[in-house]
Amino acid sequence: MSFSSLRDFLHVPEILTGKGVRIAIVDGDFPTHPDITTNSEREVFLVRASDPDPSPVLFQSTEGQWRNGAHGLCAAAAAAGSGELCNGLYQGVAPQADLFLVAGWSPGGGTDSKKNTECALRWIKMNWQHYEIRGVLVAVRTGYDAGLLPWQTDSIQILCEELTHAGLFVVSGTGNNHDLTAMTQAASPSVLSVGGVIVPPDGDPRKALAYHGYRGVTFEGKHVPEILAPAENLVLPLGTDAELLNHLYAGVDVLPTGYARIEGTSYAGPMLLGAAACVWQAHRNWGAQQVRSALTHTSLTVPGSESLGAGLVWIKDAIVSSPDDSGSSESAFATWNAWRNTSVQDRLSGLEMAEADVIEQILLSFLPDPLPANAIETVRGQLSHPWDHVRAAALCALASRVSTLSSTEVFPMLRDISPLVRMAAIEAIQVSHYLWEDSSPVLKDLFMDANFNVRYASLHLASLIKQPSLIPYIIEGLEEDAQQGRVSNFGQRVIALKSITGKEMSWETPYQLGECHYSEHCRNERIQVARRWQTWWNQERKNQ
């Protein structure tokens, strides 16, 4: 079986290749694969952001095998792969765009994904204007996903908001599982969140169905996803013979040597960035907001897009549109920064008399710094505010100062009617280690919470607390999550159980590269894992 190239599926005009436009991909690492390196048509630069001297270095290809940076390879190739190894048959969306591949990891450096991504984004912040970079894709996942927390609680989202406020186009895939709202950076208010569609075998966009990506509404009211790009049946390069030989469709697909079918919104996001490069090639004077407006307002309604509330990117319509360049009256970052530059006393006075939405802004302006001591009692008074956003914001602000919150304040918030407040209470406990020991009796109730984001976050916290008393409550929902296809929640239950017990229940038949996580095989393996955990626990109780 063969599949359409990305450019053919999206009907990208032949003349639009992103030539002369510079875009950046942030990931852990990148291999020297010919599809994503410098050639006669464009330049590619590698930046190791964690190095003492993170200067861009011209990125040249080498002979394979290419063993490191498989995720970065596919992300960069989806945006701007040249198709060098297949004579241009399977190119990225903008194959002649200049690339800055910003790697958070460096040899001898740390392995903390979030810290490395922060380094990469700080490099972008300091250098994007100098190198005339127009847009950036944050491909790597950082931390545990939520979507229901304010963006000011997360350092990655703060950097993303600062970059968009400065005029950079920032893009991210939403994440691959339908039981959560958004991957960390995709939840950020100003980052364009990209969901996916499944490329049908005949390559007809009118038959594209929805991909099983994250979806929902964030703390700030942003609907995720905001636009769609191909996310399944993507023909992209792999780096090693072993990957190709062990691929699920190795004996089925008829594809050039070195290429295989891949899936994930990790690659839908880069395609959207490639689409933006094509639009900039046609309209070099357009700003980030104009390109965003052109792409979202001309997106194509396809069968899969209706359930996601977003359309498929359609470049040939975007380039002939008249986009809105006004954006919102004030960016999220500008509002936050304005309040941060206001004196503490004036902010506290505002809490006493302002409207609820302004109170929320004031409370979140204290983040991410520790709450000033003279603000504690005034902020504490907002925990009983009638609006859930204010209660959640107050919790987050109080949690920023060590030992400020008591169990009698936080634990009842885990039963709040609003999932936003329950999520904020989980976050407050997570950063307040002194509350961990006593939290189990109330935390366990959230393992079956009606909101799957809350459920997931509580299970993540359980994996940190490591209380054996939580084991039966984690196992309780394991098979239900497996049966219902809640892949993220199931995975987090397994992680929590392994963290607490030190045990692991392996799949009988391992997952294969290229396999959909929602396949019947994967579903059945999860169900069997759930049952083995239940059997183990039943035996443990007998032995007690």
N, C-alpha and C positions, 0 to 999 in steps of 0.2 A: 504494500500500500504506500502511496506517496501523498504528500500534502502540499498545499500552496505555500509559497514564500510569504513572509510578512508583508512585503510591499505589494504583492499581487492581491492578497486578501483584502488589504486596505485601499486598493486601487490608487496608490500613490502615483501622481503624474511623473512620468519618466524624467522630466527636466528637474524635478525637485529631489535633491540628494543631501541637503544640509550643507552644501559646499560653502566654505568661508565662515561657517558659524561654529563657535566654540561652546561645548557643553562639558559638564563634569559628572562623573559617576563616583559615588562614595561607597566603598565596600571594604572587606577585610584585606583582600589581596587580589592580584591579577597575574595571570601567566603570560609569557611572551609568545602567545599564539598569533599566527599571521593574520587572523581575522580582526584582531583588535590592536594591531600595531601600526606604525608609520608605513606609508607606501607612497607611491608617486602622486596620489590624489589628495592626501591629507596628512596632517601631523598628529601624532599621539604622544602625550607626555605622561610619565609616571611620577607621582608625588608620594613619597613615604612620609606621611604627616607626623609620625611619631619620632622621626630621625632628628638629631640635633640640627642638621641642615636640610630642611625639607624642600629644597629647590627642585623645580620640575626638570626631569631628565628625559631626553628624547627616547621613546620606547621602541625598540627594534625587535623584530621577530628572531626566534632561534628554532633549531630543529626540535621536534617533539621527542619524547613524551612531555606533556605539560601537566605536571602532577599537582600543582598548588593553585589555589584560587579558582576552583571550578564555578562557584557561584558568581564571582566577579566576571569571569569569562562570559557566561551566558547573559548576565545583565548588560555588559558593554556591547556584546554582539547583538542583542535585541535592539538596542538603541542605534548602534552605528557600525555593526559588523560589515566588513568589506566582502565577505564570501570568498576570500582569497583561495581557500583550499577546495572550493567547489566551482571555480571559474565564475563566481558571481551569481550562481543559481539561488543560493539562500543567503541574502544579505539582510542586514538590519534595516530599520526604517529610514535612517539617514546615513548611508554608507560612506559619504564623503565629508561628514562633519568632523571637525577637529575635536579630539578627545583629551580631557584631563582625567586620568584615572587616579583617584585619590585614595590610597590604601591606608587604612588606620593601623594595620599591623606592620611591623618591621622586624627584621632579624635581630634577635636579642632583646626585643621589646616585650611588653606585657601582653597578656591574653584577655584582658578585660574588654569585652566588645564595646561596652558603653563608653569607657574612657577613650578607647581608640577612635570611636566615631566622633566623640567630642573634639579630639585633636584634628580629625579630618575637617570637621565643620568650621573649627576656628581657623584652619588654613584657608578654607574657602572665604570666610569672612574677611580675612586680611588681604586676600590676593585676587578676588574675582574681578574687581574693576581693573586692576593692573593688567591682567591677562585677557581681559575682554570676554570673560565667560558669561554666557547669557542665561543658562539654566543649570540646575543640579538635581540629580536623582540620588536620594538616600536609600540604598538598596539593602543595607544590613539591618537585621532585627536587633534591637537593644532592650534589655531588661524584660520584664513581663508585661504583656499587653493589657490594656484596660480600655480607654476610650471614655470612661465616665469620670475621670479626674480632671481638674482644671489644668490647662497647659502649663501654668506657672509652677506646678509641682515637679516638672521634668526638665532636666538640663538640655536634653536633645531638642525638645519642643521650643524651649526658650531661644536656642540658637536658630532654629528654623524660622521662628517668628521675626527675629532680628534681621535675618537675611531677606525675607520677603518684604519687610518694611523698607529695607535699603534699596529694593528694586530688583532683586534676583528672583527668577522663576524657580520655585522649589516643588518637587514632585515626589510622590511615594506610592508604591503599591499598598493596597489595603491589608493584605494578609490572606491566607488561603482557606480558612475554615469558617463556616457560616454561623458558628455559635458565639462569636465575639463581635464587637463593634468595629474596632480599628487597631492596626498595628501602631505602635507608639507615635512615630512621626506623622503617620497618615491622619491621626486624630487632631493634629495641630490645626488651629482654625484657618490659617492662610496657606497651608500646604495643599496642593491639588491631589486629592486621594483618587487612586486609579483602581477600579475593579476590573473584572474580566469577563470575556465570553469564550466559548469553545469554538475553535475553528472546525467547521464541518468537513468531512472528507472531500466534498466537491468544491470547497473553497468559496461557496456562495454566502456572503455576509447576511443575506436575508434569512438564512437558516441557522444563524448562530444562536446558540442557547446560552443561558446564564451560567457562569462559572461559580463554583461554591466558595466564594470569597467572603471576607468579613463584610458586615453590613449593619447599619443602625444609625442612631443619633448620638452625638457626643455631648459632653457636659455643656459646651457652648451652643448646642443646637445645630451643629453642622451635620448635614446628611452625608453618610458614607455608603457607597462611593459617589463621586461627583461626575465621573466620566469612565468609560470602559475602553479596554484594548484587548487584543488576543491574550489568553492566559492558558490555553490548553491546545495540544497538538501543534506546538511551536517547534519548528525545525531549527535547531541551534547546534553549534559545535561543542563537542566534548574533548577533553584533553588527553585521555589515555585509551589504549587498546582495551584495557581491562574494563573500563566504564562502558565501552561500546559492546564488548562481548557479553557482559552481564546485564545489558539493558533488556527490559521486558520485551521490546519489539525487535530485538536484534535479528531474528529469523523471519520477521513478518514484513517490515517496511523496506521499500526500495528507495534508498537514499544514498547520496554520495558518501564515500568513505570519510569517516570523521564527524558525521552529523547524526543526530538522533532526535526523536520527539521528546520534548521537555514540557513541563507545566509549572505554573505559579504566577501570582501577581507580582513577584519579584522581577518578572520580565515584562509584565504589562506596563508597569511604571516606566521602565526605560524606553519602551516603545512610544509612550506619550511624550517623553522628552525628545525622542527622535522626531516625532511629528512636529513638536515646537520648533526644532531646528529647521525643518522644511518650510514652515511658515515664515520664520525669520529670513530664510534665503529669499523668499518672495517679497518680504516687507521688512527690510533691515532697520527701518526707523521705528518700528513698533516696539513698545515697552512690554514688560512682563504681563501687566494687566490686560493689555490689548490682545496678546497672544492667548492668554488664558480664556478671555471672553470669546475670542474667535473659535477656539477649539470646543469649548463647552456648549456654546449656543448653536453650533452647527452639527453637533453630534447626531448620529444616525439612530433612529428608533428601529431596533431589530427585535425578534421574538424574545431573546434573552434579556433585553434591556428593561422591559417594563417592570419585571419583578424587582429590579434593583433601583429603579427610579433614576436611571442615568442612561445616556446614549453612547454608541460606539464612535470613537474618534474618526472623523472623515475629513481628511486634509484638503481634498480638492474643493470642498465647500468652504472650509475655513479661510482659504486664501482669497476668496472673492467676497468675504463678508465685510461688514462695517462694524467692527467691534467697539464695545463700550470701553473707554479708557479711564473712566472716573473711579472705579472701584468703590469701596465704602468710604464714608466721609472721613473716618479716621481708622487707622489700622489697630488691630488688637495690641500690637507691641507699643504703638504710640500712646494709647490710653493708659496702659500699664506703666509705661515709663514716666508719663506726666504725673501720675499719682506718686510714683517712687521719688520724684523730685520735689514733692510737696512735704512740708515739715510733718513730723509725727503728730504734733499737737493739732495741726489743721486737719489731718486725717482722722484723728480721734473725735474732733468736733463734728466732722462730717458724718461719722457713724451714729451720732446722736440725733441727727435731723434729716438725713438724706433719704431719697427714695430707695427701694430695695435693690434695684440694679446698680445704683451708685455705691451702696453699702457693700455689695459683692465686689465691685471694682477696688474699693479701698482695702478690703480685707485681703484680696489677692495681691495687692501691691506690696505687702510685707514679704511675700515670697520672692525668691527662695531663701532669703536671709532669716536668721533667728528673729523671732518676734521681740521687739523692744520690751524691756521689763515694765515700763510705764504704760504699755498698751494691753497687758495681759487681761486685766479685769474688764476693761471695756469690750475687748474682743470676746471674752468668755460670755458676756451678756448676750451675744448674738447666737449662741447655741440653741436658744429657744425661739428664734425668729420664725414667723409663720412660713417664709419662703424657703424651700429646700436648698436652693443655690446658696443662700446666705448661711444656712446651718452648715452645709458642706464646706464652704469657704472658711468659716470660722474654725472648724475642726482642723483643716489643713494649716491654717495660720498658727494655731496654738501648738500643733504637733511639731512645728519648726523649731520650737524652743524646748530643749531637753528638760524632762521631768515637770512639765507644765500641766499636763493632763492627768487626771486621776481615773481609776477604773470606774468609779461611780458616775463619771461624766461620759466616758467613751463607750462602755459596754452597752448602756441602753440605746445608744445611737446605732448599734448593730441591728436593732429591731425597728428602726425608723421606717415609716411608710415609703419613703423615697429611696430608690436604689442609689441615687447620687450621694445621699448621706451615708448609707450603709457602706458604699465604696470608700468614702472619705474616712469613715471610722476604721475600716480595715487598714487603710494606709497609715492612719495615726498610730495604730497598734504596731504595725510593721516597723516604724521608725522609733518606737518607744519600747525598747527591749525589756524595760522593767515591768511592762504589762503582760509579757508573754506567758509567764507561769500561770497566771490566774485566768487567762482568756479562753482556755479550752471549752469550758461549759457553755459559753455563749457563742463561740466561734463555730462549733459543730453544727449548729442550726442552719448556718449559711451554706453548708455543703449541698443542700437541696433547695437553695434559694430560687425563686421564680425567675430572677434575672441571671442569665448565664455569665455575664461579666462579673457580677458579685460572687457567684458560685466559684468561678475560676480564681478570682483574687483571694478568696478565703482559703482555697486549696493551696495556692502558692504560699500563703502565710503559714499554713499547716506544715508545709515542707521545710520551713525555716524553724518553727517552734519545736518540731520533732517530739511531740507528746504521744507516747504509746496509747493513751486513753482515747485518742482520736481515730485509731485504726478502724474500728467497726463502722464508724460513721462515714469514713472515706470509702470503705468497701461497699457500703449500702447502696450508693448510687452508681457504682461502677458498671454493672451490666446494663442498667437503663441508659446511661450515656453511650455505651457501645451500641445498643440496639437502635437508639435514635440518631446515631451519626454525629454526636457532639464530640468531635475529634479533639478539640482543644481541651475541653473539660475532662474527657477520658484520660488524655495524656497527662494532665496536671494531677489527677488522682494517682496515676501510676508513679509519677515523680515523687509525690508526697509519701506514698507507701514505701518506696525504695529508700527515701531519705530517713524515714522513721525506723524501718526494720532492717535495712541493709540487704534485703532480698530483692530478687528480680525474677519476673515470670516472662520468659522469652517466647517469641512466636515459634510455632512448630515449623512453619514454612516462612522463611524470611521475606521481608519486603524487597522488591526489586526496583532499581532505578527506572523511572519512567512510569511506574504504576501510580494510578490515582489513589489517594488516601481514602476515597469513598468507594473503592471497588468492593465487590462482594467478598473477595479474599481477605481484604483488610478488615472489613466488618466482622467476618467470622473469626478471624484471629483475635480481635479485641474481645469478642464475646467469650472465647475460650480462655483468654487471660483473666477476664473478670471472674469466671467460674473457678479457675485455679486459685485465685486469691481468696474466694469465698470458702473453698474446700480447705485451704491452709488455715484460715481463721477458725473454722469449725473445729479443726484438729487442735489448734492452740487452746481453745476454750475447754476442750475435753481434758487436755493435759494440765490445766491449771488447778 
